[in-house]
Amino acid sequence: MNNYFRSITFGLLFSALLFLGAIENESCPISFLALGDSYTIGESVDPDQRWPVLLADSLRSRGFDVEKPDIIAKTGWTTSDLQEAINNENPHSNYDLVSLLIGVNNQYQGLDFKQFEKEFKNLLNQAISFAGGNPQNVFVVSIPNYGVTPFGQEKNPQKITRELRRYNKTARQITQKNDVTFVNITPISENAQHNPALIAEDGLHPSGKMYQQWVSKTLPSILPKLK
């Protein structure tokens, strides 16, 4: 009889522990690391209009518990600058989501394309490592075409468009080879040519309205990762 009651007690205790563990797992908030440059830090928009922040807000509105995004990004950063900043900040390696958007300043500064290719591969590998080594928890965002902006229209927009296509094509190829999602927001950025509301007051960077459109484009690729 004692063995019987001991077995029942152990079973109930074990079930309770499993239940408590399930609750703990369900309540664990989603962590998000965004790596990039001016487009990720949201140059010329309020902090609450940055696209990583808008993405987190959109996920919360769908019932997900999402932490405030960690952002490693700064206006003007090239792939080399981002690499140096990552080395200095040394992020942890268990983020639930990691994004990467980089390269426009390599193009703008006329840097060697092979440098971008090499450093983008390294940055993507690091992004995967920050996501616990799981490429399914990483996504790359394409470089927007600033050639359609008032700023870009004064800087040889045809050349900008042509070169950014090369950057994005290479980024997509590297991304897909690593089983990482590639989100192409470039066509959305090009709508700014006919809709000034999509451009920030500086005449170069996206407005919060455009960033929200990026989020809408990104969500279908992100939601399956969180289920």
Backbone as ProteinMPNN parsed JSONL, in Angstrom:
{"seq_chain_A": "MNNYFRSITFGLLFSALLFLGAIENESCPISFLALGDSYTIGESVDPDQRWPVLLADSLRSRGFDVEKPDIIAKTGWTTSDLQEAINNENPHSNYDLVSLLIGVNNQYQGLDFKQFEKEFKNLLNQAISFAGGNPQNVFVVSIPNYGVTPFGQEKNPQKITRELRRYNKTARQITQKNDVTFVNITPISENAQHNPALIAEDGLHPSGKMYQQWVSKTLPSILPKLK", "coords_chain_A": {"N_chain_A": [[0.828, -1.207, 0.0], [1.931, 1.257, 0.826], [3.877, 1.597, -1.146], [2.204, 1.946, -3.281], [0.918, 4.421, -2.735], [3.184, 6.007, -2.671], [3.96, 5.883, -5.344], [1.772, 7.139, -6.566], [2.023, 9.689, -5.448], [4.552, 10.473, -6.417], [3.997, 10.486, -9.131], [2.084, 12.548, -9.311], [3.638, 14.714, -8.452], [5.608, 14.783, -10.44], [4.029, 15.37, -12.674], [3.146, 17.886, -11.94], [5.529, 19.332, -11.974], [6.16, 19.204, -14.698], [4.01, 20.663, -15.69], [4.446, 23.187, -14.532], [6.86, 23.766, -15.743], [6.04, 23.961, -18.385], [4.434, 26.23, -18.226], [6.383, 28.094, -17.584], [7.955, 28.067, -19.912], [6.093, 28.997, -21.77], [5.733, 31.575, -20.918], [8.06, 32.829, -21.415], [9.621, 35.576, -22.775], [10.016, 36.785, -26.171], [13.11, 37.351, -27.626], [14.942, 39.764, -29.525], [17.314, 40.673, -31.864], [18.595, 43.258, -33.776], [20.584, 43.974, -36.485], [22.502, 46.384, -38.226], [22.409, 49.429, -40.136], [21.792, 52.869, -40.878], [19.166, 52.443, -41.692], [18.197, 50.556, -39.965], [18.522, 51.672, -37.432], [16.864, 53.741, -37.747], [17.158, 56.42, -38.896], [16.245, 59.814, -38.846], [13.606, 59.362, -38.067], [11.257, 59.054, -35.34], [12.174, 57.175, -32.374], [10.194, 55.216, -31.837], [9.28, 54.628, -34.298], [11.076, 53.164, -35.683], [11.861, 50.353, -37.735], [12.459, 47.784, -36.504], [11.322, 48.179, -33.977], [8.656, 48.67, -34.655], [8.078, 46.188, -35.741], [8.263, 44.54, -33.483], [6.13, 45.633, -32.032], [3.994, 44.935, -33.714], [4.062, 42.167, -33.501], [3.438, 41.897, -30.808], [0.82, 42.815, -30.868], [-0.359, 40.655, -31.949], [-0.415, 38.855, -29.965], [2.009, 37.913, -29.0], [4.651, 37.798, -26.627], [7.037, 40.058, -26.556], [10.307, 41.183, -26.128], [11.862, 44.434, -25.728], [13.52, 45.393, -28.649], [16.985, 44.639, -29.162], [19.323, 46.703, -30.574], [21.93, 46.977, -32.814], [23.31, 49.247, -34.546], [24.062, 51.986, -36.727], [23.983, 55.168, -38.267], [25.573, 55.454, -41.394], [27.24, 53.265, -41.202], [29.326, 50.754, -42.572], [29.814, 47.347, -43.74], [32.188, 46.635, -42.458], [32.241, 48.422, -40.299], [29.988, 47.617, -38.862], [30.786, 45.053, -38.198], [32.937, 45.605, -36.472], [31.569, 46.899, -34.395], [29.933, 44.852, -33.444], [31.872, 43.103, -32.479], [32.792, 44.65, -30.368], [30.521, 44.914, -28.722], [29.68, 42.331, -28.28], [27.284, 40.414, -28.393], [24.865, 38.19, -26.789], [24.19, 34.641, -27.353], [21.647, 33.52, -27.746], [19.304, 34.561, -28.956], [15.899, 34.845, -30.019], [15.089, 35.869, -32.409], [16.932, 37.234, -35.107], [17.976, 39.894, -37.081], [19.395, 41.153, -40.158], [20.596, 43.857, -41.949], [22.44, 45.395, -44.185], [24.965, 47.161, -46.058], [24.443, 49.304, -47.791], [26.073, 51.53, -47.376], [28.559, 50.61, -48.102], [28.193, 50.52, -50.84], [27.589, 53.248, -51.347], [29.942, 54.519, -50.594], [31.624, 53.549, -52.463], [33.177, 51.238, -52.091], [35.264, 48.281, -52.374], [33.647, 45.656, -53.989], [34.079, 42.98, -53.451], [34.888, 43.055, -50.843], [32.49, 43.617, -49.512], [31.12, 41.24, -50.113], [32.648, 39.258, -48.788], [32.592, 40.174, -46.1], [29.867, 40.339, -45.6], [29.142, 37.642, -45.646], [30.5, 36.785, -43.341], [29.185, 38.322, -41.38], [26.597, 37.324, -41.593], [26.988, 34.696, -40.764], [27.67, 35.219, -38.129], [25.274, 36.342, -37.242], [23.647, 34.089, -37.328], [24.883, 32.583, -35.352], [24.248, 34.146, -33.141], [21.631, 33.57, -32.937], [21.486, 31.222, -31.61], [22.651, 29.38, -33.249], [20.776, 28.59, -35.066], [19.636, 28.852, -38.22], [17.048, 29.261, -39.041], [15.938, 31.113, -37.399], [16.785, 33.534, -38.18], [16.719, 36.443, -40.246], [17.257, 38.209, -43.285], [17.166, 41.499, -44.492], [16.553, 43.185, -47.49], [18.507, 45.729, -49.22], [17.239, 48.977, -49.375], [16.281, 50.994, -52.228], [17.755, 53.853, -52.517], [18.037, 55.498, -54.609], [15.72, 56.52, -55.68], [14.93, 58.56, -54.078], [14.727, 62.094, -53.169], [17.349, 62.897, -52.477], [18.875, 60.845, -53.699], [18.213, 61.232, -56.36], [19.822, 63.242, -57.153], [22.251, 62.081, -57.337], [23.069, 60.394, -59.471], [20.908, 58.337, -60.137], [20.406, 56.064, -61.751], [22.803, 54.639, -61.744], [23.011, 54.086, -59.008], [20.759, 52.431, -58.643], [21.426, 50.278, -60.317], [23.807, 49.296, -59.132], [22.943, 48.657, -56.521], [21.195, 46.602, -57.081], [22.976, 44.606, -57.735], [24.253, 44.271, -55.273], [22.074, 43.389, -53.684], [21.327, 41.064, -55.056], [23.554, 39.413, -54.647], [23.562, 39.322, -51.833], [21.135, 37.996, -51.425], [21.685, 35.493, -52.581], [23.782, 34.507, -50.947], [22.448, 34.475, -48.518], [20.316, 32.635, -48.941], [21.762, 30.321, -49.47], [22.568, 29.694, -46.975], [20.304, 28.843, -45.751], [18.657, 30.828, -44.726], [16.073, 33.226, -44.247], [15.205, 35.596, -46.727], [14.123, 38.82, -47.004], [12.584, 40.793, -49.269], [12.428, 44.038, -49.502], [12.927, 46.018, -51.253], [11.344, 46.714, -53.608], [9.209, 47.996, -52.291], [10.504, 50.235, -51.255], [10.989, 51.609, -53.577], [8.577, 52.647, -54.267], [8.496, 55.088, -53.169], [9.19, 56.958, -54.976], [6.924, 57.884, -56.145], [5.397, 58.579, -54.046], [5.679, 60.8, -51.743], [5.179, 60.676, -48.995], [6.342, 58.434, -48.044], [8.921, 58.979, -47.499], [11.339, 60.252, -45.236], [11.837, 63.423, -43.495], [14.396, 64.207, -44.14], [14.788, 63.716, -46.786], [15.951, 61.416, -47.708], [15.974, 59.017, -46.11], [13.692, 56.309, -45.135], [10.282, 56.967, -44.153], [8.266, 56.602, -41.144], [5.925, 55.502, -42.049], [6.692, 54.071, -44.344], [8.397, 52.225, -43.129], [6.545, 50.757, -41.671], [5.285, 49.428, -43.718], [7.365, 47.804, -44.531], [7.416, 46.125, -42.334], [4.937, 44.83, -42.583], [5.472, 43.375, -44.862], [7.447, 41.714, -43.894], [6.346, 40.205, -41.797], [4.837, 37.77, -42.61], [6.944, 36.001, -43.045], [8.107, 35.845, -40.588], [6.268, 35.032, -38.6], [5.804, 32.14, -38.772], [8.167, 31.239, -37.623], [7.885, 31.626, -34.962], [5.97, 30.001, -33.925]], "CA_chain_A": [[0.0, 0.0, 0.0], [2.814, 2.413, 0.882], [4.477, 1.754, -2.464], [1.163, 2.463, -4.169], [0.77, 5.847, -2.478], [4.419, 6.676, -3.095], [3.911, 5.974, -6.802], [0.802, 8.177, -6.897], [2.607, 10.976, -5.049], [5.618, 10.784, -7.372], [3.373, 10.816, -10.408], [1.492, 13.876, -9.215], [4.729, 15.68, -8.369], [6.231, 14.856, -11.764], [3.097, 16.083, -13.55], [3.154, 19.294, -11.546], [6.767, 19.932, -12.464], [6.016, 19.377, -16.146], [3.063, 21.752, -15.902], [5.121, 24.438, -14.198], [7.86, 23.995, -16.78], [5.336, 24.418, -19.582], [4.047, 27.618, -17.994], [7.594, 28.914, -17.655], [8.353, 28.179, -21.31], [5.119, 29.803, -22.477], [5.828, 32.959, -20.493], [9.384, 33.344, -21.769], [9.456, 36.561, -23.853], [10.811, 36.637, -27.392], [14.204, 38.316, -27.732], [15.143, 40.163, -30.922], [18.512, 41.466, -32.12], [18.596, 43.84, -35.117], [21.918, 44.42, -36.879], [22.408, 47.141, -39.465], [22.95, 50.782, -40.313], [20.797, 53.919, -40.657], [17.814, 51.934, -41.921], [17.794, 49.786, -38.789], [18.424, 52.579, -36.286], [15.758, 54.655, -38.035], [17.595, 57.803, -39.067], [15.238, 60.824, -39.187], [12.269, 59.058, -37.532], [11.239, 58.863, -33.891], [12.557, 55.809, -32.0], [9.084, 54.263, -31.894], [8.971, 54.374, -35.706], [12.089, 52.285, -36.261], [11.14, 49.148, -38.149], [12.5, 46.701, -35.516], [10.365, 48.497, -32.923], [7.331, 48.449, -35.232], [7.895, 44.743, -35.866], [7.97, 44.033, -32.138], [4.77, 46.066, -31.71], [3.059, 44.131, -34.511], [4.024, 40.831, -32.908], [2.695, 42.002, -29.543], [-0.603, 42.95, -31.185], [-0.811, 39.312, -32.302], [-0.417, 38.033, -28.77], [3.341, 37.453, -28.615], [5.374, 38.566, -25.612], [8.299, 40.4, -27.211], [11.136, 42.153, -25.428], [12.349, 45.573, -26.497], [14.618, 44.905, -29.503], [18.363, 45.103, -29.037], [19.714, 47.208, -31.895], [23.323, 47.363, -33.048], [23.224, 49.916, -35.848], [24.368, 53.416, -36.689], [24.008, 55.794, -39.587], [26.869, 55.501, -42.062], [28.026, 52.046, -41.022], [29.562, 49.755, -43.607], [29.941, 46.0, -43.177], [33.331, 46.653, -41.543], [31.841, 49.142, -39.085], [29.074, 46.751, -38.11], [31.596, 43.971, -37.644], [33.688, 46.139, -35.33], [30.629, 47.168, -33.306], [29.532, 43.545, -32.901], [33.004, 42.613, -31.676], [32.861, 45.445, -29.145], [29.346, 44.701, -27.869], [29.664, 40.902, -27.951], [25.928, 39.986, -28.017], [24.733, 36.791, -26.361], [23.957, 33.724, -28.472], [20.379, 32.794, -27.651], [18.175, 35.369, -29.409], [14.851, 34.128, -30.746], [15.088, 36.448, -33.75], [18.057, 38.11, -35.438], [17.869, 40.449, -38.433], [20.597, 41.772, -40.72], [20.374, 44.745, -43.096], [23.712, 46.12, -44.277], [25.602, 47.197, -47.373], [24.206, 50.507, -48.581], [27.2, 52.462, -47.265], [29.62, 50.064, -48.953], [27.894, 50.988, -52.199], [27.65, 54.706, -51.405], [31.339, 54.929, -50.492], [32.375, 52.977, -53.588], [34.152, 50.268, -51.6], [35.449, 47.067, -53.163], [32.49, 44.778, -53.845], [34.524, 41.728, -52.837], [34.897, 43.282, -49.395], [31.117, 43.415, -49.063], [30.794, 39.817, -50.234], [33.331, 38.538, -47.722], [32.142, 40.606, -44.771], [28.462, 39.973, -45.444], [29.132, 36.225, -45.259], [30.912, 36.697, -41.944], [28.13, 38.891, -40.555], [25.47, 36.396, -41.588], [27.367, 33.58, -39.886], [27.557, 35.701, -36.753], [23.85, 36.467, -36.942], [23.164, 32.733, -37.051], [25.409, 32.179, -34.04], [23.499, 34.881, -32.117], [20.316, 32.925, -32.848], [21.699, 29.877, -31.081], [23.088, 28.488, -34.319], [19.619, 28.171, -35.856], [19.408, 29.808, -39.317], [15.62, 29.516, -39.205], [15.566, 32.243, -36.544], [17.464, 34.713, -38.723], [16.232, 36.931, -41.543], [18.005, 39.309, -43.899], [16.326, 42.476, -45.179], [17.272, 43.74, -48.639], [18.864, 47.151, -49.165], [16.298, 49.806, -50.14], [16.852, 51.762, -53.332], [17.679, 55.282, -52.209], [18.135, 56.25, -55.865], [14.434, 57.147, -56.012], [14.671, 59.658, -53.142], [15.259, 63.384, -53.628], [18.81, 62.845, -52.339], [19.412, 59.942, -54.711], [17.989, 61.765, -57.701], [20.934, 64.151, -57.452], [23.481, 61.305, -57.24], [23.085, 59.366, -60.512], [20.0, 57.286, -59.67], [20.532, 54.837, -62.551], [23.978, 53.934, -61.228], [22.646, 53.591, -57.677], [19.835, 51.299, -58.821], [22.176, 49.154, -60.906], [24.755, 48.741, -58.16], [22.213, 48.041, -55.416], [20.676, 45.314, -57.564], [24.072, 43.642, -57.6], [24.407, 44.003, -53.839], [20.956, 42.591, -53.203], [21.387, 39.74, -55.672], [24.587, 38.651, -53.939], [23.085, 39.086, -50.466], [20.099, 36.968, -51.488], [22.322, 34.206, -52.86], [24.492, 34.082, -49.735], [21.43, 34.223, -47.502], [19.592, 31.398, -49.238], [22.691, 29.194, -49.326], [22.674, 29.412, -45.54], [18.957, 28.496, -45.265], [18.139, 31.981, -43.996], [15.024, 33.947, -44.97], [15.559, 36.879, -47.328], [12.915, 39.624, -47.17], [12.874, 41.792, -50.301], [11.632, 45.254, -49.319], [13.383, 47.017, -52.228], [10.223, 47.267, -54.384], [8.459, 48.939, -51.45], [11.277, 51.478, -51.18], [10.911, 52.3, -54.868], [7.292, 53.341, -54.335], [8.697, 56.455, -52.679], [9.346, 57.836, -56.14], [5.608, 58.446, -56.463], [4.674, 58.843, -52.792], [6.597, 61.501, -50.831], [4.892, 60.34, -47.601], [7.172, 57.296, -47.672], [10.288, 59.466, -47.274], [11.491, 61.103, -44.058], [12.067, 64.836, -43.782], [15.75, 64.447, -44.655], [14.805, 63.495, -48.225], [16.766, 60.242, -48.027], [15.608, 57.797, -45.396], [12.264, 56.001, -45.11], [9.438, 57.47, -43.083], [7.653, 55.553, -40.355], [4.902, 54.856, -42.88], [7.346, 53.045, -45.159], [8.88, 51.16, -42.248], [5.401, 49.904, -41.34], [5.09, 48.568, -44.885], [8.398, 46.769, -44.435], [6.982, 45.172, -41.308], [3.869, 44.019, -43.181], [6.128, 42.45, -45.788], [8.288, 40.798, -43.13], [5.572, 39.377, -40.863], [4.544, 36.393, -43.044], [8.146, 35.161, -42.924], [8.504, 35.772, -39.184], [5.281, 34.346, -37.755], [6.025, 30.695, -38.648], [9.343, 30.978, -36.79], [7.529, 31.836, -33.561], [4.906, 29.075, -33.532]], "C_chain_A": [[0.864, 1.259, 0.0], [3.459, 2.679, -0.464], [3.479, 2.354, -3.44], [1.013, 3.979, -3.998], [2.023, 6.632, -2.874], [4.426, 6.87, -4.602], [2.952, 7.081, -7.242], [1.372, 9.555, -6.607], [3.689, 11.413, -6.031], [5.034, 11.21, -8.711], [2.771, 12.203, -10.413], [2.559, 14.968, -9.187], [5.383, 15.887, -9.723], [5.354, 15.638, -12.734], [3.085, 17.574, -13.237], [4.395, 20.002, -12.052], [6.711, 20.174, -13.963], [5.109, 20.553, -16.453], [3.706, 23.105, -15.634], [6.176, 24.788, -15.235], [7.222, 24.513, -18.042], [4.916, 25.875, -19.438], [5.252, 28.543, -18.143], [8.017, 29.122, -19.098], [7.418, 29.107, -22.069], [5.286, 31.281, -22.133], [7.175, 33.585, -20.851], [9.255, 34.316, -22.939], [10.409, 36.305, -25.014], [11.869, 37.734, -27.435], [14.551, 38.539, -29.202], [16.368, 41.061, -31.008], [18.482, 41.943, -33.564], [19.965, 44.439, -35.417], [21.82, 45.232, -38.165], [23.077, 48.494, -39.461], [21.83, 51.796, -40.091], [19.371, 53.418, -40.82], [17.294, 51.158, -40.708], [17.657, 50.668, -37.555], [17.337, 53.63, -36.501], [16.167, 56.11, -38.08], [16.413, 58.679, -39.506], [13.8, 60.435, -38.831], [12.375, 58.916, -36.018], [11.582, 57.415, -33.551], [11.423, 54.797, -32.094], [8.639, 53.958, -33.322], [10.063, 53.566, -36.412], [11.44, 50.95, -36.62], [11.304, 47.982, -37.176], [11.506, 46.915, -34.372], [8.94, 48.261, -33.418], [7.043, 46.959, -35.394], [7.549, 44.126, -34.52], [6.549, 44.408, -31.725], [3.734, 45.223, -32.448], [2.948, 42.72, -33.96], [3.248, 40.846, -31.593], [1.196, 42.089, -29.806], [-1.214, 41.621, -31.603], [-0.69, 38.331, -31.143], [0.933, 37.51, -28.324], [3.944, 38.39, -27.564], [6.775, 38.827, -26.147], [9.05, 41.445, -26.391], [11.444, 43.352, -26.33], [13.535, 45.119, -27.343], [15.972, 45.474, -29.091], [18.826, 45.494, -30.437], [21.19, 47.578, -31.888], [23.366, 47.944, -34.456], [23.533, 51.389, -35.673], [24.417, 53.948, -38.113], [25.436, 55.833, -40.131], [27.693, 54.238, -41.964], [28.111, 51.205, -42.29], [29.589, 48.37, -42.946], [31.095, 45.945, -42.176], [32.974, 47.32, -40.219], [30.924, 48.286, -38.216], [29.84, 45.608, -37.462], [32.353, 44.431, -36.403], [32.771, 46.367, -34.133], [30.166, 45.873, -32.649], [30.643, 42.994, -32.008], [33.107, 43.35, -30.349], [31.716, 45.124, -28.186], [29.171, 43.247, -27.464], [28.278, 40.427, -27.498], [25.902, 38.533, -27.563], [24.254, 35.927, -27.536], [22.664, 32.929, -28.353], [19.175, 33.674, -27.957], [17.173, 34.5, -30.164], [14.739, 34.609, -32.184], [16.318, 37.329, -33.927], [17.863, 38.592, -36.87], [19.192, 41.081, -38.845], [20.21, 42.59, -41.942], [21.597, 45.632, -43.195], [24.195, 46.144, -45.72], [25.448, 48.495, -48.124], [25.395, 51.461, -48.517], [28.456, 51.932, -47.951], [29.44, 50.571, -50.373], [28.105, 52.497, -52.306], [29.097, 55.195, -51.38], [32.211, 54.353, -51.609], [33.441, 51.993, -53.155], [34.199, 49.036, -52.501], [34.286, 46.104, -52.913], [32.879, 43.45, -53.185], [34.594, 41.844, -51.316], [33.502, 43.067, -48.826], [30.771, 41.928, -49.042], [31.374, 39.02, -49.062], [32.761, 38.889, -46.353], [30.663, 40.305, -44.545], [28.344, 38.503, -45.034], [29.478, 36.065, -43.786], [29.816, 37.203, -41.008], [26.923, 37.961, -40.476], [25.763, 35.197, -40.697], [27.277, 33.989, -38.419], [26.093, 35.834, -36.335], [23.247, 35.112, -36.587], [23.639, 32.274, -35.679], [24.67, 32.895, -32.913], [22.095, 34.306, -31.927], [20.459, 31.48, -32.379], [22.106, 28.88, -32.135], [21.966, 28.021, -35.22], [19.336, 29.184, -36.965], [17.938, 30.142, -39.52], [15.141, 30.699, -38.364], [16.215, 33.552, -36.978], [16.755, 35.148, -39.998], [17.059, 38.131, -41.985], [17.016, 40.199, -44.639], [17.145, 43.089, -46.31], [17.556, 45.225, -48.437], [17.84, 47.946, -49.968], [17.012, 50.61, -51.214], [16.693, 53.258, -53.051], [17.813, 56.138, -53.459], [16.852, 56.965, -56.235], [14.123, 58.333, -55.104], [15.176, 60.976, -53.711], [16.784, 63.44, -53.542], [19.414, 62.018, -53.465], [19.265, 60.458, -56.124], [19.091, 62.726, -58.126], [22.272, 63.419, -57.514], [23.56, 60.175, -58.273], [22.216, 58.167, -60.11], [20.096, 55.98, -60.456], [21.694, 53.989, -62.049], [23.67, 53.322, -59.849], [21.774, 52.346, -57.795], [20.575, 50.075, -59.327], [23.088, 48.495, -59.874], [24.039, 48.063, -56.988], [21.563, 46.729, -55.828], [21.744, 44.239, -57.434], [24.283, 43.267, -56.137], [23.303, 43.079, -53.336], [20.938, 41.185, -53.8], [22.393, 38.858, -54.946], [24.149, 38.335, -52.517], [22.031, 37.989, -50.437], [20.72, 35.581, -51.691], [23.031, 33.657, -51.621], [23.493, 33.681, -48.656], [20.753, 32.875, -47.724], [20.484, 30.171, -49.15], [22.834, 28.765, -47.87], [21.32, 29.093, -44.903], [18.359, 29.587, -44.389], [17.106, 32.689, -44.873], [15.531, 35.293, -45.48], [14.266, 37.637, -47.603], [13.224, 40.781, -48.121], [11.937, 42.992, -50.152], [11.989, 46.324, -50.358], [12.245, 47.556, -53.092], [9.366, 48.247, -53.589], [9.186, 50.276, -51.401], [11.149, 52.289, -52.462], [9.573, 52.996, -55.07], [7.412, 54.782, -53.868], [8.848, 57.454, -53.815], [8.03, 58.545, -56.469], [4.802, 58.791, -55.213], [5.617, 59.484, -51.782], [6.37, 61.158, -49.358], [5.726, 59.168, -47.117], [8.606, 57.697, -47.371], [10.305, 60.387, -46.073], [11.834, 62.53, -44.474], [13.451, 65.119, -44.347], [15.86, 64.194, -46.156], [15.588, 62.277, -48.659], [16.229, 58.961, -47.393], [14.097, 57.558, -45.403], [11.553, 56.691, -43.947], [8.912, 56.294, -42.262], [6.602, 54.801, -41.14], [5.513, 53.775, -43.751], [7.832, 51.9, -44.281], [7.744, 50.217, -41.852], [5.096, 48.958, -42.502], [6.156, 47.469, -44.945], [7.969, 45.69, -43.447], [5.892, 44.256, -41.861], [4.431, 42.998, -44.154], [6.89, 41.362, -45.039], [7.477, 39.783, -42.311], [5.273, 37.955, -41.363], [5.738, 35.45, -42.964], [8.534, 34.927, -41.465], [7.557, 34.907, -38.349], [5.492, 32.832, -37.656], [7.212, 30.338, -37.752], [8.992, 30.986, -35.304], [6.456, 30.871, -33.062], [5.487, 27.767, -33.045]], "O_chain_A": [[0.581, 2.213, -0.725], [3.582, 3.829, -0.886], [3.834, 3.154, -4.305], [0.984, 4.725, -4.977], [1.939, 7.765, -3.346], [4.855, 7.916, -5.088], [3.251, 7.856, -8.151], [1.23, 10.478, -7.408], [3.741, 12.576, -6.432], [5.502, 12.158, -9.341], [2.915, 12.951, -11.38], [2.406, 16.014, -9.817], [5.679, 17.016, -10.114], [5.843, 16.456, -13.512], [3.022, 18.413, -14.136], [4.322, 21.143, -12.509], [7.154, 21.215, -14.449], [5.386, 21.345, -17.354], [3.535, 24.05, -16.404], [6.367, 25.958, -15.569], [7.769, 25.393, -18.708], [5.02, 26.661, -20.381], [5.165, 29.617, -18.737], [8.398, 30.229, -19.477], [7.857, 29.902, -22.9], [5.01, 32.146, -22.965], [7.387, 34.771, -20.6], [8.812, 33.907, -24.012], [11.464, 35.692, -24.853], [11.549, 38.914, -27.296], [14.465, 37.622, -30.018], [16.457, 42.078, -30.319], [18.359, 41.132, -34.481], [20.444, 45.309, -34.689], [21.134, 44.822, -39.101], [24.144, 48.69, -38.88], [20.999, 51.603, -39.204], [18.462, 53.916, -40.157], [16.089, 51.114, -40.462], [16.778, 50.442, -36.724], [16.935, 54.322, -35.566], [15.589, 56.943, -37.383], [15.676, 58.323, -40.426], [12.864, 61.114, -39.253], [13.459, 58.685, -35.483], [11.314, 56.516, -34.348], [11.668, 53.631, -32.402], [7.744, 53.142, -33.543], [9.971, 53.318, -37.614], [10.569, 50.468, -35.895], [10.349, 47.221, -37.019], [10.922, 45.961, -33.859], [8.11, 47.716, -32.69], [5.91, 46.516, -35.209], [6.651, 43.29, -34.425], [5.84, 43.593, -31.134], [2.714, 44.842, -31.872], [1.863, 42.139, -33.951], [2.491, 39.92, -31.301], [0.395, 41.514, -29.069], [-2.436, 41.469, -31.614], [-0.844, 37.123, -31.322], [1.008, 36.74, -27.366], [3.765, 39.607, -27.615], [7.607, 37.92, -26.188], [8.484, 42.469, -26.01], [11.297, 43.276, -27.55], [14.468, 44.518, -26.812], [16.084, 46.643, -28.721], [18.728, 44.701, -31.373], [21.643, 48.381, -31.072], [23.449, 47.206, -35.438], [23.299, 51.968, -34.612], [24.84, 53.255, -39.038], [26.377, 56.195, -39.425], [28.751, 54.147, -42.586], [27.118, 50.976, -42.981], [29.406, 48.249, -41.734], [30.987, 45.274, -41.15], [33.356, 46.843, -39.151], [31.069, 48.24, -36.994], [29.576, 45.24, -36.317], [32.398, 43.719, -35.399], [33.139, 46.07, -32.996], [30.025, 45.811, -31.427], [30.383, 42.484, -30.918], [33.462, 42.761, -29.328], [31.919, 45.068, -26.973], [28.582, 42.958, -26.422], [28.11, 40.07, -26.332], [26.787, 37.746, -27.899], [23.948, 36.456, -28.605], [22.594, 31.788, -28.81], [18.14, 33.558, -27.301], [17.546, 33.55, -30.852], [14.342, 33.853, -33.072], [16.702, 38.072, -33.024], [17.614, 37.79, -37.77], [19.997, 41.487, -38.007], [19.571, 42.079, -42.863], [21.776, 46.531, -42.374], [23.872, 45.254, -46.507], [26.244, 48.778, -49.019], [25.697, 52.133, -49.503], [29.324, 52.713, -48.341], [30.394, 50.994, -51.026], [28.732, 52.97, -53.254], [29.442, 56.164, -52.057], [33.404, 54.646, -51.682], [34.5, 51.914, -53.778], [33.285, 48.79, -53.288], [33.978, 45.777, -51.766], [32.087, 42.868, -52.443], [34.389, 40.868, -50.595], [33.338, 42.419, -47.792], [30.201, 41.425, -48.074], [30.683, 38.218, -48.432], [32.48, 38.004, -45.544], [30.251, 40.044, -43.415], [27.535, 38.161, -44.172], [28.831, 35.303, -43.067], [29.546, 36.595, -39.973], [26.302, 37.827, -39.421], [24.891, 34.735, -39.962], [26.859, 33.201, -37.571], [25.722, 35.481, -35.216], [22.441, 35.001, -35.663], [22.886, 31.649, -34.932], [24.481, 32.321, -31.841], [21.455, 34.522, -30.898], [19.642, 30.624, -32.718], [21.936, 27.674, -31.956], [22.175, 27.145, -36.059], [18.843, 30.276, -36.679], [17.607, 31.177, -40.099], [14.054, 31.226, -38.598], [16.199, 34.544, -36.249], [16.249, 34.312, -40.746], [17.495, 38.949, -41.174], [16.128, 39.704, -45.334], [18.298, 43.47, -46.11], [16.937, 45.887, -47.604], [17.594, 47.625, -51.13], [18.211, 50.871, -51.113], [15.644, 53.846, -53.311], [17.716, 57.363, -53.387], [16.876, 57.914, -57.019], [13.146, 59.043, -55.339], [15.976, 60.973, -54.646], [17.436, 63.973, -54.44], [20.366, 62.453, -54.114], [20.088, 60.163, -56.991], [19.27, 62.991, -59.315], [23.313, 64.044, -57.718], [24.074, 59.101, -57.964], [22.74, 57.104, -59.78], [19.89, 54.905, -59.893], [21.58, 52.767, -61.943], [24.032, 52.178, -59.574], [22.019, 51.338, -57.133], [20.377, 48.968, -58.826], [23.127, 47.27, -59.766], [24.479, 47.014, -56.516], [21.4, 45.834, -54.999], [21.451, 43.101, -57.068], [24.468, 42.097, -55.804], [23.575, 42.1, -52.641], [20.573, 40.225, -53.121], [22.116, 37.692, -54.664], [24.337, 37.215, -52.042], [22.027, 37.149, -49.537], [20.319, 34.614, -51.042], [22.893, 32.479, -51.291], [23.672, 32.675, -47.97], [20.633, 32.073, -46.799], [20.015, 29.09, -48.792], [23.177, 27.62, -47.576], [21.192, 29.071, -43.679], [17.643, 29.303, -43.428], [17.252, 32.742, -46.094], [16.201, 36.032, -44.758], [13.409, 37.159, -48.347], [14.038, 41.648, -47.803], [10.798, 42.964, -50.618], [11.416, 47.414, -50.345], [12.18, 48.768, -53.299], [8.854, 49.218, -54.145], [8.559, 51.331, -51.494], [11.196, 53.519, -52.431], [9.446, 53.847, -55.951], [6.535, 55.603, -54.136], [8.655, 58.655, -53.627], [8.024, 59.656, -57.0], [3.661, 59.242, -55.31], [6.29, 58.773, -51.036], [7.279, 61.332, -48.547], [5.814, 58.925, -45.913], [9.426, 56.846, -47.024], [9.404, 61.208, -45.898], [12.088, 62.808, -45.646], [13.662, 66.16, -44.969], [16.916, 64.431, -46.742], [15.866, 62.11, -49.846], [16.055, 57.947, -48.07], [13.317, 58.479, -45.644], [12.147, 56.96, -42.903], [9.089, 55.135, -42.637], [6.4, 53.605, -40.931], [4.946, 52.692, -43.896], [7.695, 50.733, -44.649], [7.957, 49.012, -41.714], [4.692, 47.815, -42.285], [5.876, 46.345, -45.361], [8.14, 44.497, -43.697], [5.92, 43.046, -41.635], [3.92, 41.883, -44.255], [6.967, 40.222, -45.498], [7.889, 38.633, -42.159], [5.442, 37.007, -40.596], [5.566, 34.238, -42.83], [9.201, 33.945, -41.14], [8.0, 34.142, -37.492], [5.373, 32.278, -36.563], [7.252, 29.246, -37.184], [9.717, 30.42, -34.486], [6.075, 30.923, -31.892], [4.741, 26.862, -32.671]]}, "name": "protein", "num_of_chains": 1, "seq": "MNNYFRSITFGLLFSALLFLGAIENESCPISFLALGDSYTIGESVDPDQRWPVLLADSLRSRGFDVEKPDIIAKTGWTTSDLQEAINNENPHSNYDLVSLLIGVNNQYQGLDFKQFEKEFKNLLNQAISFAGGNPQNVFVVSIPNYGVTPFGQEKNPQKITRELRRYNKTARQITQKNDVTFVNITPISENAQHNPALIAEDGLHPSGKMYQQWVSKTLPSILPKLK"}
